[in-house]
């Protein structure tokens, strides 16, 4: 379980978020947990350190998040 303001890395490879398809190279994007948005399955809203094609906040499944 992750906590708000916790720094994490997220694996966005192969995901399509807000119409943007992330390449296989985006396996370690740095971000900060904002909040948990779902418990079943566990999904967290993460604010990325760098925006990707204008996307700064993403909802990421817990399995793709790694604590630092």
N, C-alpha and C positions, 0 to 999 in steps of 0.2 A: 504494500500500500504506500502511495506517495502522498506527500503533504504539500499544501500551497507554499509557494516561494522556494521549493526544492529545485536545485539545478540538476538537470538530467540530460542524457543524450537520447535521441529518438531515431528509429529506423523508419524512414519514409519511403524507402525503395519499393517501387511497384505500386504505390498507392495513387489514387486519383482523388484530389481534394479541391473542391470548388472549381472543377474543370481543369485543374493543372495536374498533369501526369508526372510523377517524380521518377527519375531514372534510377537504375540499379546502383548508381554511385552515391546516392544520398542515404547512407547507412548510419552516419553519426552526426546528425544535426543537433547542435546545442540549443537548449531551451530551458524554460522555467515553468514548473507546474503552476497553473492558475487555480484550477478546481477540478473535482471529479464530476463528470457530467452524466455518467451511467454506472450502475453497479453490476448489472447482469446483461451483457458482459461488462467488465470494468473498462471504462474509457475516461481519459483525462483531457482537458483543454490545456494545451501547452503554448506558451508564447515563445517563438523562436528568436534566437539571438540575431539572426540575419533573415531578411524576408526572401522568399523564393517566388519570383514572378509576381510580386505584390502581396503574397500571402505571408502573414506574420503570426497568426493564431490558427492552430489546427487541433482537431479532436483526434487523439491517438489511442489505439487499444493498449492496455497495460502490457501485453506481451512484447510490444515494440518499444518499450521505455526501459532505460537502464539508468540507475542512480550513479552519481559520480562520487 
